[in-house]
Amino acid sequence: MIKEQNISTVERRRIIIEQLQKNKQVDISELKNLFDVSEVTLRKDLRHLENKNLLIRSRGGAMIAVKVGEDLSVKKRMVINLDIKKSIASTAKSLIKEGDTIILDSGTTLMQLASHLENIRNLTVITNALDIAMKLSDFSKLKIIVPGGIFRKRSCSLVGVTAVENFQVFRADKYFVSADGINADGLFTSNLEEGQIAKIIMSNAKENIVLVDSGKFGRTGIMNFAPLTKIHTLVTDKNIPQNYLNHLKESGIKVILAED
């Protein structure tokens, strides 16, 4: 344990960054034990470092800031804000009705949503995410459609010209999509091929439903694949910044906050 009287604020913050670089995320309770300081002090530290774009605060701690255009693998994304993603997915499940035809984007939040679909009758699910399709194959009541394409390992999804052509002909009641970032300009992704597919689907679906945790707000990516006007409903957690919550509602977007 590093006693508060033996360390300066600057040094404590340097050590926090070291912990982030090593572990990719830090937990408030662990930092409290490490430094023997109050949670209020640590939250000030994290807020300061976030303002320096050195980390992204999340519920109970922080994660290392992802660089613009950095494309994390599904395995790495899976451990980031997992509890929050589960909560968002559980809440989003209530938006799916018997007889719906839905499209599921690739990604860890959508994988969590897929795990809730077992008992919805006459549900047709279209997805280019092979890991999600395999998860859904366990559920006998579902009809699953997987468009062809080139397998992309990092996202476990099918992309490319064939995927784009196939998605141009599909129509769905609801499209559930996530994003690497969201701000006043819209939704961002770190992969051009997946962004191109998402852009096509959002133009064809009756309702576009975005699932993002609060850590995605204020972040960008290399491609803006949809303006906010394309979003009908957004499901996020209660830590969404107030300015974004106000802006989304003013833009006519239905915002649903997931329960803990």
C-alpha positions in Angstrom: 0.0 0.0 0.0 1.3 3.5 -0.9 0.4 5.9 1.9 -1.1 9.3 0.9 1.5 11.3 2.9 4.3 9.6 1.0 3.2 10.4 -2.5 2.2 13.5 -4.4 -0.9 13.9 -6.6 1.2 14.0 -9.7 3.0 10.7 -8.7 -0.3 9.0 -7.8 -1.7 9.9 -11.2 1.4 8.7 -12.9 1.0 5.3 -11.2 -2.6 5.1 -12.2 -1.6 5.6 -15.9 1.0 2.8 -15.4 -1.7 0.5 -14.0 -3.9 1.3 -17.0 -1.1 0.6 -19.5 -0.4 -2.7 -17.8 -4.0 -3.9 -17.2 -6.0 -1.8 -19.7 -8.4 -0.9 -16.9 -8.4 0.1 -13.2 -11.0 -0.3 -10.4 -11.7 2.4 -7.8 -11.8 -0.1 -5.0 -8.4 -1.5 -6.0 -6.9 2.0 -6.3 -8.3 2.9 -2.9 -6.4 0.0 -1.3 -3.3 0.8 -3.3 -3.1 4.4 -2.3 -5.1 4.5 0.9 -7.0 7.6 -0.2 -10.7 8.4 -0.5 -12.9 7.6 -3.4 -13.6 11.3 -3.9 -9.8 11.9 -4.3 -9.5 9.0 -6.8 -12.5 10.2 -8.8 -10.9 13.6 -9.1 -7.8 11.9 -10.3 -9.7 9.9 -13.0 -11.7 13.0 -14.0 -8.4 15.0 -14.5 -6.8 12.2 -16.5 -9.9 11.8 -18.6 -9.8 15.5 -19.4 -6.3 14.9 -20.6 -7.6 12.1 -22.9 -5.5 9.6 -21.1 -8.4 7.3 -20.0 -12.1 6.8 -20.2 -14.1 6.7 -17.0 -16.5 3.8 -16.5 -18.7 2.6 -13.7 -16.4 1.8 -10.8 -13.2 2.8 -12.4 -11.7 3.6 -15.8 -10.3 2.0 -18.9 -7.4 3.1 -21.2 -8.4 5.5 -23.9 -8.7 3.9 -27.3 -7.0 5.8 -30.0 -9.0 7.1 -33.0 -9.2 4.3 -35.5 -8.0 1.6 -33.1 -9.9 -1.6 -33.9 -10.1 -3.9 -30.8 -10.8 -7.6 -31.2 -14.0 -9.1 -29.9 -12.0 -10.8 -27.2 -10.6 -7.5 -25.9 -13.9 -5.8 -26.2 -15.6 -8.5 -24.2 -14.0 -7.6 -20.9 -14.7 -3.8 -21.2 -17.8 -2.7 -19.2 -19.2 -6.2 -19.3 -21.8 -5.8 -16.5 -23.1 -2.6 -18.2 -23.4 -4.3 -21.5 -25.4 -7.1 -19.9 -27.7 -4.6 -18.4 -28.2 -2.7 -21.7 -28.9 -5.9 -23.5 -31.4 -7.1 -20.9 -33.2 -3.8 -21.3 -33.1 -3.8 -25.1 -34.7 -7.3 -25.2 -38.0 -5.8 -24.2 -38.0 -3.9 -27.5 -38.3 -7.2 -29.5 -41.8 -8.6 -30.1 -43.2 -11.9 -31.3 -43.0 -12.1 -35.1 -40.3 -9.5 -35.6 -37.6 -9.7 -38.2 -34.5 -8.1 -36.7 -30.9 -7.5 -37.7 -28.1 -7.8 -35.2 -24.8 -6.0 -35.7 -21.6 -7.7 -34.6 -20.1 -6.8 -31.2 -20.1 -7.8 -27.6 -23.2 -5.9 -26.6 -25.1 -7.5 -29.4 -23.8 -10.9 -28.3 -25.3 -10.2 -24.8 -28.6 -9.3 -26.5 -28.6 -12.5 -28.5 -28.4 -14.5 -25.3 -31.9 -13.2 -24.3 -33.7 -14.2 -27.5 -34.5 -17.9 -26.8 -38.2 -17.6 -25.9 -39.4 -15.1 -28.4 -41.7 -16.8 -30.9 -41.6 -16.5 -34.6 -38.5 -14.4 -34.5 -36.3 -14.1 -37.5 -32.7 -12.9 -36.9 -30.4 -11.7 -39.7 -26.8 -11.3 -38.7 -23.4 -11.2 -40.3 -21.7 -12.0 -37.0 -20.7 -15.7 -36.9 -20.3 -15.9 -33.2 -23.8 -14.5 -32.7 -25.2 -16.9 -35.2 -23.6 -19.8 -33.4 -25.1 -18.6 -30.1 -28.5 -18.3 -31.7 -28.2 -21.8 -33.1 -28.8 -23.1 -29.6 -32.4 -21.7 -29.7 -34.8 -23.9 -31.6 -37.6 -21.3 -32.0 -35.5 -18.9 -34.0 -35.0 -18.5 -37.8 -31.5 -17.4 -38.5 -30.2 -15.8 -41.7 -26.5 -15.3 -42.3 -25.5 -13.3 -45.4 -22.3 -14.3 -47.0 -19.1 -12.4 -47.2 -15.4 -12.4 -46.3 -14.6 -13.5 -42.7 -13.1 -10.8 -40.6 -11.4 -12.3 -37.6 -11.2 -9.3 -35.3 -15.0 -8.9 -35.2 -15.9 -12.5 -36.1 -18.2 -11.1 -38.9 -18.7 -11.4 -42.6 -17.9 -8.3 -44.6 -16.9 -7.3 -48.2 -18.7 -6.9 -51.5 -20.9 -9.9 -51.1 -22.1 -8.9 -47.6 -22.9 -5.4 -48.9 -24.9 -6.7 -51.8 -26.9 -9.1 -49.6 -27.8 -6.5 -47.0 -29.0 -4.2 -49.7 -32.0 -6.5 -50.3 -32.8 -7.3 -46.7 -35.6 -5.4 -44.8 -36.1 -5.6 -41.1 -38.5 -4.3 -38.4 -35.6 -3.4 -36.2 -31.8 -3.0 -36.5 -29.8 -3.4 -33.3 -26.4 -1.7 -33.8 -23.6 -0.6 -31.6 -20.7 1.9 -32.3 -17.2 2.7 -31.3 -18.1 6.2 -30.6 -21.0 8.7 -30.5 -21.1 12.5 -30.5 -23.2 15.3 -31.9 -22.1 14.3 -35.4 -23.5 10.8 -35.1 -22.2 7.2 -34.8 -18.6 6.2 -35.5 -16.8 3.0 -36.2 -13.1 2.0 -36.4 -13.7 -0.3 -39.4 -14.7 1.0 -42.8 -16.2 -2.3 -44.1 -18.5 -2.7 -41.1 -19.4 0.9 -41.3 -20.5 0.6 -44.9 -22.8 -2.3 -44.0 -24.3 -0.5 -41.1 -25.0 2.5 -43.2 -26.9 0.4 -45.7 -29.0 -1.4 -43.1 -29.9 1.8 -41.2 -31.3 3.2 -44.5 -33.5 0.1 -44.9 -34.7 -0.9 -41.4 -38.0 0.4 -40.1 -36.4 1.2 -36.7 -32.8 1.7 -35.8 -31.9 0.9 -32.2 -28.5 1.8 -30.9 -26.9 0.0 -27.9 -23.9 1.9 -26.4 -22.5 2.1 -23.0 -21.8 5.6 -21.6 -18.1 5.3 -22.2 -18.7 5.7 -25.9 -20.0 9.2 -25.7 -17.6 11.9 -26.9 -15.5 9.3 -28.8 -15.0 9.0 -32.5 -13.6 6.6 -35.1 -12.3 6.7 -38.6 -15.8 6.6 -40.2 -19.0 8.4 -39.3 -21.6 5.8 -40.5 -24.8 7.5 -39.4 -26.0 10.9 -38.3 -28.1 11.1 -35.1 -31.2 11.6 -37.3 -31.0 7.9 -38.3 -31.4 6.8 -34.7 -34.9 6.1 -33.5 -34.1 4.6 -30.0 -30.9 4.5 -28.0 -30.3 2.3 -25.0 -27.4 3.1 -22.6 -26.6 3.2 -18.9 -27.3 5.8 -16.3 -23.8 7.3 -16.5 -24.5 9.0 -19.9 -23.3 12.6 -19.7 -26.2 14.9 -19.1 -25.3 17.2 -22.1 -25.6 14.2 -24.4 -28.8 13.0 -22.8 -30.4 16.4 -23.3 -29.1 16.7 -26.9 -30.4 13.2 -27.9 -33.9 14.0 -26.5 -34.0 17.4 -28.2 -33.2 15.5 -31.4 -36.3 13.4 -31.0 -34.5 10.2 -30.1 -36.1 7.9 -27.5 -33.5 7.3 -24.8 -33.8 4.3 -22.5 -31.6 4.0 -19.5 -30.8 0.4 -18.5 -31.4 -0.6 -14.9 -28.5 -1.7 -12.7 
